[in-house]
């Protein structure tokens, strides 16, 4: 599959502005970064505003995109150099023969144990649903069909006595999910922060432990590029990965400071951000941390699974 074809299939992407890195072999090189304006993919913003990119000699211009698919298309077609993408999206691209390689971890998941609640399956306040099998034959709203939201919901239903194959999933913008529940357009909805806290006040939570159905600990997303770009720019890849590792540790330890930056770029009020469960960022990218979501995506999206190491070692084509 050609890169142009990959771009068309994934609905296109946008080019980002240039930035330069002084260096022996890569003078005036440009790192173009695509991300989403949300907390889980906020590391690029945090690194920029907190000076981590500048400290590493990297000058970046970051442009938000609307979806992981648009980012994947932009990276695949060389419109951008590095993008943020969910592991299930990268796995699907790999299985389609579209060459991508993760170079640094992004946000991860550690089982909250009832203390950190950033995602939940919500029901109308008067819903008769009490357990997973009560969702059989029902309609569930997710932010994007066939995404990690649908995959995790399907896995949770199957693991708790229901039959996800009988459920109809519909795509509803996350901010619109409470209204969809109130209007009986959906029987349940998977809602994430920063919208969950408010929605849970007027709707019933069926479960907060949805991601546990994938694993107690796994990486949700990674920063990725093409194998060719990684081969051609090893110093930039190393520098970017180092910055992301430093930023992850800083953001995890400084939620108030990162929250102020998140408010700036997401346009979410600081008072709201202060009340939500914040993303946790992984500091190491390992095959074991990616494998759970690869396996779940393969099972529910209809492709054969593969070792995560295969994705990390994607060859130049």
Residue pairs with C-beta under 8 A, 6 or more apart in sequence:
1 9
1 96
1 97
1 98
3 76
3 77
3 78
3 98
4 77
6 72
6 73
6 76
6 77
6 93
6 96
6 98
7 13
7 73
7 74
7 76
7 77
7 79
8 73
9 73
10 69
10 70
10 72
10 73
10 76
11 67
11 69
11 70
11 73
12 70
12 73
12 74
13 34
13 65
13 70
13 71
13 72
13 73
13 74
13 75
13 77
13 79
13 80
14 34
14 63
14 65
14 70
14 74
14 79
14 80
15 32
15 74
15 79
15 80
16 32
16 33
16 34
16 61
16 62
16 63
16 74
16 79
16 80
17 32
17 61
17 63
18 30
18 32
18 61
19 30
19 31
19 32
19 58
19 59
19 60
19 61
20 28
20 29
20 30
20 59
21 28
21 29
21 31
21 57
21 58
21 59
21 235
21 236
21 239
22 28
22 57
23 29
23 57
23 235
25 235
26 233
26 235
26 236
29 233
29 236
30 81
31 58
31 60
31 81
31 82
31 236
31 240
32 61
32 79
32 80
32 81
32 82
33 44
33 60
33 61
33 62
33 63
33 80
33 81
33 82
33 83
34 62
34 63
34 64
34 65
34 70
34 71
34 74
34 75
34 80
34 82
34 83
34 84
35 41
35 42
35 44
35 45
35 62
35 64
35 65
35 71
35 83
35 84
36 64
36 65
36 66
36 67
36 68
36 71
36 84
37 45
37 64
37 265
37 266
37 267
38 266
39 107
39 193
39 194
39 258
39 262
39 266
39 276
39 278
39 279
40 106
40 107
40 220
40 221
40 279
41 84
41 106
41 107
41 221
42 251
42 258
42 261
42 262
42 265
42 266
42 279
43 106
43 223
43 244
43 247
43 248
43 251
43 281
44 60
44 62
44 84
45 62
45 261
45 262
45 264
45 265
46 52
46 247
46 250
46 251
46 258
46 261
47 53
47 243
47 244
47 246
47 247
48 60
48 62
49 261
49 264
50 247
50 250
50 257
50 261
52 243
52 246
52 247
52 250
53 59
53 60
53 243
55 243
56 239
56 242
56 243
57 239
58 236
58 239
58 240
58 243
64 265
65 71
65 74
65 83
67 144
68 84
68 85
68 86
68 89
68 147
69 89
71 80
71 83
71 84
71 85
72 83
72 85
72 89
72 90
72 93
72 98
72 100
73 79
74 80
74 83
75 81
75 82
75 83
75 85
75 100
75 224
75 225
75 226
76 93
76 98
76 99
76 100
76 226
78 226
78 229
81 225
81 229
81 233
81 236
82 103
82 223
82 224
82 225
82 240
83 223
83 224
83 225
84 106
84 221
84 222
84 223
84 224
85 100
85 221
85 222
85 223
85 224
86 147
86 148
86 220
86 221
86 293
87 102
87 148
87 218
87 219
87 220
87 221
87 222
87 290
87 293
87 294
87 297
88 147
88 148
88 151
88 293
88 294
88 296
88 297
88 301
89 147
90 100
90 102
90 222
90 224
90 311
91 293
91 294
91 297
91 298
91 303
91 306
91 311
92 297
92 301
92 303
93 100
94 100
94 306
94 310
94 311
94 314
95 298
95 303
95 304
95 306
99 226
99 227
99 228
99 314
99 315
99 316
99 317
100 224
100 225
100 226
100 227
100 311
100 314
101 224
101 225
101 226
101 227
101 230
101 311
101 312
101 313
101 314
102 222
102 223
102 224
102 285
102 290
102 311
102 312
103 222
103 223
103 224
103 225
103 230
103 237
103 240
103 241
103 285
104 222
104 223
104 240
104 241
104 244
104 245
104 285
105 219
105 222
105 223
105 244
105 248
105 281
105 282
105 283
105 284
105 285
105 289
106 219
106 220
106 221
106 222
106 223
106 244
106 281
106 282
107 219
107 220
107 221
107 279
107 280
107 281
107 282
108 217
108 218
108 219
108 220
108 280
108 281
108 282
108 289
109 211
109 214
109 215
109 217
109 218
109 219
109 220
109 280
110 216
110 217
110 280
111 209
111 211
111 212
111 216
111 217
112 118
112 208
112 209
112 277
114 208
116 277
116 280
117 196
117 208
117 277
118 192
118 193
118 196
118 276
118 277
118 278
118 279
119 190
119 191
119 192
119 193
119 196
119 208
119 210
119 211
120 190
120 191
120 196
120 200
120 205
120 206
120 207
120 208
120 210
121 140
121 153
121 156
121 188
121 189
121 190
121 191
121 205
121 206
121 207
121 210
122 177
122 178
122 181
122 188
122 189
122 190
122 191
122 196
122 199
122 200
122 203
122 204
122 205
122 206
123 129
123 181
123 187
123 188
123 203
123 204
123 205
123 206
124 181
124 182
124 184
124 187
124 203
124 204
125 202
125 203
125 204
127 187
127 188
127 204
128 134
129 135
129 138
129 187
129 188
129 206
131 160
131 161
131 162
132 156
132 157
132 159
132 160
132 161
132 162
133 160
133 161
133 162
133 163
134 162
135 157
135 162
135 167
135 187
135 188
136 162
136 163
136 166
136 167
137 166
137 167
138 167
138 168
138 187
138 188
139 167
139 168
139 169
139 170
139 185
139 186
139 187
139 188
140 153
140 167
140 168
140 169
140 170
140 186
140 187
140 188
140 189
140 190
141 169
141 170
141 171
141 172
141 177
141 180
141 181
141 185
141 186
141 188
141 189
141 190
142 149
142 150
142 153
142 169
142 170
142 171
142 172
142 189
142 190
143 149
143 171
143 172
143 173
143 174
143 190
143 192
144 150
144 171
145 169
145 170
145 171
146 301
148 220
148 293
148 297
149 190
149 192
150 169
150 190
150 300
151 214
151 293
151 296
151 297
151 300
151 301
152 190
152 210
152 211
152 213
152 214
152 296
153 164
153 167
153 169
153 190
153 210
154 164
154 167
154 300
155 164
155 213
155 214
155 296
155 299
155 300
156 207
156 209
156 210
156 212
156 213
157 163
157 164
157 167
158 164
158 213
159 213
160 207
164 300
170 185
170 186
172 180
172 185
172 186
172 189
174 191
174 192
174 195
175 195
177 186
177 189
177 191
177 195
177 199
178 189
178 191
178 195
178 198
178 199
178 202
178 203
180 186
180 189
181 188
181 189
181 203
188 206
190 210
191 199
191 200
193 276
193 277
193 278
194 266
194 268
194 272
194 273
194 276
196 276
196 277
197 272
197 275
197 276
198 272
213 296
214 292
214 293
214 296
215 292
215 293
217 289
218 289
218 290
218 291
218 292
218 293
219 282
219 285
219 289
219 290
219 293
220 293
222 285
222 290
223 240
223 241
223 244
225 237
227 314
227 315
227 316
227 317
228 316
228 317
230 237
231 316
241 285
245 283
245 284
247 281
248 281
248 282
248 283
249 283
250 258
251 258
251 279
251 281
252 280
252 281
255 278
256 274
258 278
259 270
259 273
259 274
259 278
260 270
262 268
262 273
263 269
263 270
263 273
282 289
285 312
287 307
287 308
287 309
287 312
288 308
290 308
290 311
290 312
291 307
291 308
294 305
294 306
294 308
294 311
295 305
297 303
298 304
298 305
298 306
299 305
